[in-house]
Amino acid sequence: MSIAFPIISWANGTNIYEVNVRQYTTEGTLQAFIKHIPRLNAMGIDILWLMPVTPISVEKLQGTYGSYYAASSYTEIDPSYGTAADFTTLINTAHALGMKVIIDWVANHTGYNHQWTVQYPEWYGKDEKGNFSELYGWVDVIDLNYEVPELRKEMIRSMQHWVKEFNIDGFRCDMARTVPIDFWVEARGECDAVKN
């Protein structure tokens, strides 16, 4: 494990602060949250961990706004939070204060109307009737099938997108135990090749 997942010095023994952008401020936007970063820095926060900022699937939506963990895209920002430029400003603001930013990464499943359900339906788990399936009792998500090599490649490409486009520092991997360990080893290596 230690060889595949070396501890990054800046993450060892630091203060991590989880951020729910939608509910952190009255506005629920990236711009509104950015104003709070200097205060969090002064409190001794080293790493901002953002809950998913990707768009939420509307099919089988739970509640008024849906679950952050039922994504409809892996590479877009939910427009209700703001724009790519807003996200870049957030990252740059944190970095200017010496802070790191990690984002929630949901690799086990997507929402029902994720882009891939139409483009690549074979990337999903299916039941005996050929319907999308999910193993944990969540009604708004469907499981991905990691036996498909193309899925693995595109998942890693999607992770690298956030590093390349926005200069994030890492990922908090949601439901990591439900994704094959060999995928995580490969993904870590491929993302480290872009930025340690």
VOKE-796923 format. One record per residue (C-alpha): z, y, x. Coordinates in steps of 0.02 Angstrom, whole numbers, plus 50000, padded with zeros to 5 digits. Last residue first. Layout:
% residues N
ZYX;...
END
This chain:
% residues 196
496255075450109;494685083750041;492935076450015;493215060150110;494955059650034;494105058349863;493095043149916;494595034649996;495715037949847;494375031649727;494125015549826;495975011449832;496165016549650;494745004849599;495524990549698;497134993249601;496274989049436;496675001749298;498104998449176;499435002649306;498725020149324;499185024649145;498925043049191;498455046849371;499195063149435;497755069649539;497475079749696;497275096349784;496045105249669;494605114049758;493725118949596;491945112649612;492135099949753;493865093249708;493555093349521;491845085149541;492585071949657;493515064749507;491905063949406;490985055549551;492405042949561;492255039149375;490355038249392;490455025249530;491765014749438;490755015049278;489195009349372;490134994349442;490594987649267;492114976149279;493154991749255;492884991449067;493515007648986;494725007248842;494565017048680;495625031548618;496205039448455;497135024948375;498325021048517;498985003348498;498964998448681;497434987248700;495974998048642;494304992048576;492544998348545;491694987248416;490644972148465;491354960748330;492404950748455;493164966948520;492354978348648;492934986348809;491885001048863;490575004048998;489234995548892;489255010848778;488455021048919;487595036648855;488295036548678;490095031648715;489925040448884;489965058048813;491695054948740;491665053548552;492985040248533;494175047848660;494255040548834;495225026548918;496035019949076;495515033849196;496525048349126;496745060549270;498085073849254;497745088049373;498505092949539;498755110549604;499555115349770;500575130949806;500475142149960;500475158249858;498605160949887;498345142749835;499135145849665;498055161049631;496485152249694;496795137349578;497105148449427;495595159349468;494495143849479;495135138249309;494725155149233;492965154249309;492735136949234;493125144749066;494555146248944;495875135148866;495005133648696;493415129848793;494155113248852;493545111949031;492115100149072;491935085949196;492795070849118;492145073748942;492735069348766;494515066448822;495855057748719;497335060948837;497545079048782;497935072248610;497265080648455;497345098548391;497975097048213;498695079748223;497785064648295;495895066148303;495015050048254;493365057848311;493725075348378;493845070648563;494815083348664;493975094148797;494655092748976;496195102349036;497285086849049;499105090849094;499195102149244;500355097549387;500815113149484;501505108949656;502725118649765;503895126349636;505295136049720;505765147849578;504785161649663;503225150949648;503555148649463;503685167549444;502065170249541;501185157149431;501675164849264;500215177049250;499015162449276;499655154549114;498865167949004;497195166149091;497235147149074;497495148648887;498785143848757;498885161648690;500735160248646;501055152848817;501505135748887;500895126348733;499055123548770;499275124348958;500545110048965;501125112349144;502165099649242;503095107149390;503235097249552;504555101849681;504245093849850;504965078749940;503295072450006;501825081049921;501355092650065;501455078350190;500215067350096;500895049750082;499615036850133;498915026749988;497795012950054;498765010850217;500465012650133;500005000050000;
END
